[in-house]
Amino acid sequence: MYKNIILGLCLVFIGCKGNSQKKETAGQTAPKKEQRFSVVKTDAEWQKELTEAEFYVLRKAATENPFSSDLLENKEEGTYVCAACGTELFKSSTKFKSGTGWPSFYEEIKGNVAYDVDYKIGYKRTEEHCATCGGHLGHVFEDGPEPTGLRHCVNGVALDFIPAKKE
């Protein structure tokens, strides 16, 4: 009897998806066959340049622990750039508090973020990368605020912050 209850609960949990996962993808819908990036390095080269956490998130598509990023509560004006290559990815004016534990933005800097589809956790999600070096940033969901309705859920360790120049 207990086995049936546990099995039933497992099936319910496996079958559950949040509202942000119901649509096929956010951003681009077709999976990329092969993306070419202008900055290409070996894993050994990246390991020399990045911290261990940066390497595993940016190069191995890991996910940092929620609420662990110093950038989560950053409210300064400026630009969020790729921690691997310095490409400008998000403006601070598009950052919002999503409550997810990761820095979230409703809009990327056009042309600087590339998209792909991943099925790593059993269903289709839109994965986002730095368009210059291919570094894994996070995922895009369709439950963000207006004007885009998107939530770019980004690993803080994949980002560096450049404060706006004060005049």
C-alpha positions in Angstrom: 0.0 0.0 0.0 2.8 2.4 1.0 4.6 1.6 -2.2 1.6 2.5 -4.3 1.2 5.8 -2.5 4.9 6.7 -2.9 4.8 5.7 -6.6 1.7 7.8 -7.1 3.3 10.8 -5.4 6.5 10.4 -7.6 4.4 10.4 -10.7 2.6 13.5 -9.7 5.8 15.4 -8.9 7.5 14.3 -12.1 4.5 15.4 -14.1 4.2 18.8 -12.6 5.4 21.8 -14.6 5.2 25.5 -13.6 3.4 28.0 -15.8 6.7 29.3 -17.1 7.3 25.9 -18.7 4.1 25.4 -20.6 5.0 27.1 -23.8 7.4 25.5 -26.2 10.2 28.1 -25.6 10.9 31.7 -24.9 13.0 33.6 -27.4 14.0 31.5 -30.4 12.2 28.3 -30.9 14.4 26.2 -33.2 17.4 24.4 -31.7 20.8 25.4 -33.0 22.6 22.7 -34.8 26.0 24.3 -34.4 26.8 27.7 -33.0 30.1 29.4 -33.8 31.4 32.0 -31.4 34.1 34.6 -32.0 35.9 33.8 -28.8 36.9 30.1 -28.7 39.3 28.6 -26.1 40.0 25.1 -24.8 38.8 24.0 -21.4 42.3 24.3 -20.1 42.5 27.9 -21.3 39.1 28.7 -19.7 40.2 27.1 -16.4 43.2 29.3 -16.2 41.1 32.5 -16.7 37.9 31.7 -14.7 37.3 30.8 -11.1 36.1 27.2 -10.4 32.5 28.3 -10.0 32.6 30.5 -13.2 34.1 27.6 -15.2 31.5 25.1 -14.2 28.6 27.5 -14.8 29.8 29.2 -18.0 31.6 26.2 -19.6 29.8 23.2 -18.2 26.3 24.6 -17.9 26.1 24.1 -14.2 23.7 26.2 -12.0 24.9 28.1 -8.9 23.0 27.8 -5.7 20.0 30.2 -5.4 20.5 33.3 -3.3 24.3 32.9 -3.4 25.1 35.7 -5.9 26.3 39.1 -4.7 24.6 40.6 -7.7 21.2 39.4 -6.7 20.5 42.5 -4.5 22.6 44.9 -6.6 20.5 48.0 -7.3 23.3 50.2 -8.9 23.0 51.6 -12.4 25.2 50.0 -14.9 25.7 47.0 -17.2 26.0 43.3 -16.5 28.6 41.7 -18.7 29.8 38.1 -19.4 32.3 37.1 -16.7 34.2 35.1 -19.3 34.7 37.6 -22.2 33.2 41.0 -21.0 30.4 41.2 -23.6 27.6 43.5 -22.4 24.5 41.3 -21.8 21.9 43.2 -19.6 21.3 46.8 -18.6 20.5 47.4 -14.9 17.3 49.2 -16.0 15.9 45.8 -17.1 16.7 43.9 -13.8 13.8 43.0 -11.5 13.3 41.0 -8.3 11.8 37.7 -9.3 12.1 35.9 -6.0 13.8 32.9 -7.6 17.2 33.4 -6.1 19.0 34.4 -9.3 19.4 37.8 -10.9 16.6 38.3 -13.4 16.1 40.6 -16.3 13.2 41.2 -18.6 15.3 42.1 -21.6 18.7 41.3 -23.0 21.0 43.6 -25.0 19.9 42.6 -28.5 22.5 40.5 -30.4 24.6 39.8 -27.4 22.7 36.7 -26.1 22.3 33.5 -28.1 19.6 30.9 -27.5 19.3 27.2 -27.7 16.9 24.5 -26.4 17.8 22.1 -23.7 16.0 19.0 -22.3 18.3 18.4 -19.4 15.6 18.2 -16.8 13.1 16.3 -18.9 11.2 19.0 -20.8 12.1 21.8 -23.3 13.6 25.0 -21.9 15.2 27.9 -23.6 18.8 28.1 -22.6 20.8 31.3 -23.1 24.5 31.8 -23.8 26.8 34.7 -24.3 26.7 35.3 -28.1 30.5 36.1 -28.1 32.0 33.2 -26.2 29.1 30.7 -25.8 29.2 30.8 -22.0 26.1 29.4 -20.4 24.1 32.1 -18.6 20.9 30.5 -17.6 17.4 30.1 -19.0 14.5 32.3 -20.3 11.0 31.8 -19.1 7.7 33.4 -20.2 6.6 34.6 -16.7 8.4 37.9 -16.5 7.0 41.5 -16.2 6.0 43.8 -19.0 7.0 45.0 -21.4 8.4 41.7 -22.7 6.8 39.1 -20.4 10.2 37.3 -20.2 12.3 36.4 -17.3 16.0 35.9 -18.1 17.0 33.8 -15.0 20.8 34.2 -15.0 23.5 32.7 -12.8 25.1 35.6 -11.0 28.6 33.9 -11.2 28.3 34.1 -15.1 28.1 37.9 -14.8 30.3 40.8 -13.8 28.8 44.3 -13.1 30.2 47.5 -14.6 28.8 50.5 -12.7 27.6 53.5 -14.8 30.1 56.4 -15.0 29.0 59.2 -12.6 29.3 62.6 -14.1 
